[in-house]
């Protein structure tokens, strides 16, 4: 949801279409830095009359951040920006901020992952009292992007100094584009079994429910409306009915207009899949 006009406006936009979970940026998502929140802005968000109507609210980090950056200035900006965004999310009492792990830019996956680990350690050292965690997001694997295998996420979580400050967000379009099979009930269940074996479902805190315009294994990140892409409805039926995911917030990152009609259609499509949940 857009935070245009102030972060509290996002709450109103979400509730206007009866959302119960919401993801926001804590600043302009295509700018490095922003002025600090005014006290009135924080209070307006935390004390908004409709805030309690949302069962889950969390943040997404801006798209410029790359914790494996090779350019010194770009790297310094990434460290500072993530530290500041964690602080902003913490001021809004958000439990976690979703982050793409980074892109190695030609140094190789092993070196890139080690840089991400070191970067996360540095960021957490800068904001020791912040309670907001980082939710590493699965990626499609475009270019040199890291995080397109569950092993990548597991490596990061196993090697940082404060693993308890990390968790995971799974994006259906991303894992599909990365090569995991979501075209059937069986394939989807196998994917989640793999995720649990390698990462652990106990670390899963959010789901991005997006269909994919791109083919399985294409490593191209293109989101599509629910049931209208290459994934189809079966994977979403599994997710919506599985008891393990009942309390995990699910958000849409599908194309939308100002009236949010597309979000309503996608939410209706997902809710229509809710019959008897899987055990």
N, C-alpha and C positions, 0 to 999 in steps of 0.2 A: 504494500500500500504506500502511496505517495505521502511524504511528510510536508508537501507544499503548504505554506501558510502556518507551519508550526507542527511539531510532532504530535500534539494532541488531536490535530485534524485527522490523522491516520486512523485513530480510534473511531471517529465518527464515520469515516468512509467505510471501514470494515463492517461496522454494525448496520450501516444503511443497506447492506446486502446480506445481513444475517450471518456474517462470518463468525466463527468461534475461535479461530486461530489466525494470527497475523504476523507477517514478516515485514520489517522496515529497514531502511538505511538510517543511520544516526546522523548523517550529513549528506550533502550532495555526493552521489556515488562516483562521479567522474572528476572530483577535485581532491587534491591531496589533503588539504587542511580546512578548518572552519573555525569561526569564532566560538568560544566556549558557550555552552548553554547558559541562558539567564536563569536565575532562581525561579522566576515566574513561569518560565517554559517547563522546567522540570516539575514544578508543583502542578502546573496545568495538565501534564501527562499523568502523573501519579495519582492525582485526586479527581481525575475526570469522572463524571457521573456514570459513564458507560464502561469504564476500564474493567470493572469486575465481570462484565458480560463476556469478556474475552477469556477463554480458558488458557490460552497460551499466546504470548507475544515474545518475539525474539528478533535479533538483528542480522543483517548481512553486511560483511565488510565491503569497502569500495573496491572496484575492479582494477584499480591501478596498482594495488599492493602486490608485490612479488617477493616472497621471502627467500627466493633463490636467485635474486637479481645479481648480475655480474657488474653492472655499472655502479660505481661507488655512490654517486649522488642518488640514483634511483633506489639503491639498497637502503641508504640512510633515510630517505623519505618513507620507504615501506615500513621500516622499524618504528619511526616516529608516528606515522599515520595509524598503524595498528595499535600502538600503545594508547594513542589518544582516542581511538574509536572504542577500545575496550573500556576506557574511563567513562566515555559518554554513555555507553550501554549500561555500565554499572550505575551511573547516576539515575538512569531510568528504571533500575531494578530488573534488567533483562537477564535471563539465566545464561544465555550464550550468544555468541556472534558467529555466524557461518562464514567460513573462509576457504577459498580455493588454495590448496597448499603452495602453489607456485610453479614456475617454469624454469627449467635448467638452462635454457638458451644455448645449448650446444656443449655444455660441460659434461653431460651424461647423467643418467638417472641416479647413479650411486652418489656422485659428487653433489648433485642437486638436493637429494634427500638429506645428506649430511648438513648442507647449508640451511635447509629448512629447520632441522632440529636445533642447530646453533642459534638461528634467528628467533625461534619460539622461546628458547631459554633466555635470550637477551630481552625480549619483550616482557616476559613474565618477571624478570628481575627488575625491570623499570616500573612495573605496576604491581608490587607485591601484595597490596591490600585489596585489589580489585577482585570481586567475587565472580564476575561474569567470565564464563569459560569460552574457549575457542572450540567451535564445532568444525572439524575438518570435513570438507565436502568431497564426495566422490566426483571425479571429473570425466569428461568425454575423451580426454587425451589428445586434444588438438595440439598440433605443433610439438613443442617440447614440454607440455603441461604434465606435471606430476599429479598423482592421485587417481589415475585411471585403473589401477588394480587395488584390490583390498590389501595386498601385501605392502604397497606403498604406505597406506594409512597405518597399518600395524607397525611398520618399521619406525615411523615417526613417534607413535604413541609409546613404543617400547624403549625409545632412546632419549626422550626429553627428560629433564631433571624433575619436572613436576607433572607427571602423567595424569594426575587427578584433576588437572585444570584443562584437560582435553576431553572431547567427546566427538561424535560423528553425525553428519547429516548425509543421508543417501538420496540422490537424485535419480529418478527412474530413467529419464531421457539420457542422462550421462552414462549410467552403467550399461544401458542398452547400446549406445554408440561406442562404448569402450569394448563391447564384445560379449557381454553377458546376455543370456537368452531370457527374454521376458515375453515371448510370444505365446506361451502356454502356461497353464496352471503348473504343470510339472517343472518346466524350465524356471519359472519364477520361484517355486519352492526350493529348487536346487540352488539358485542364486543366493537365497537367504540362508540356506544351510552353509554355503561357502563363506558368506559374510560372517556368520556366527563362529565358524571354525577358525577363521583367520583374524577377525577383528573382535567379535563378541557382541551379540545383540544387546548386552547390558550397557554398551557405550552408545547405542543409537538413541538420539534425542529428537530428531526431526526427519520428516520425509518431504522432499520436493516431488510432488506428483505432476509430472509433465509427460505427455506423449512426445514422440520424436518424428520430425520430418525426415531425419537422416536414417540410413539403413543400419542394421546391427553391424557393429565392428567398423563402421566408417570413420570413427573418431572425429566426427563433425558434430558440433553442438548447435542443434536447431530444434527449438521447442515447438510442439503442436498441441492443439486442443485435445482433450481427453477423448479417446476412441477414434480420432480422425487421423492418426499417424501410423507409423510402422509398428508400433507396439500393440495397438488394439486394446480391447477392454479386459481381457482375461487377467493380466497382471494386476490391474487396478481392482478387479473383483477379489483376487486373493488378498491383497493388502487391506481393503476395506472390511473384509470379513474375518481377518485373523485377529483373535483376541489379544495376541501379544502386542499389536499395534494400536489397540483401542485408545490408549491414553497418550500416544505419541502424536504431537501436532503434525498436520499435513497441510502444506501450502501449495498454491498454484503459482507457477512462473510462466504462464502461458500469455500470448499476446492479448492486449486489452485496450479498449477505448476509454474515454473519460466517463462514460455512463456506467461502466463496469458490467455491461450486459453479458460479456463473454465469461466473466468470473461466475456469474449466476448460473449460466448454462453448464459450465464445467463442474461446479459444485453439485448441481442437480444430477448431472451424469454420474458423478461419484456416489452420491447418496442413494441413487436408484439401484446401485449394486449391493446395498446393505440389506440382505435378507438374514437368514440364520448365519451367525459367524462361525468360522472354522474353529474347532477346538484346539 
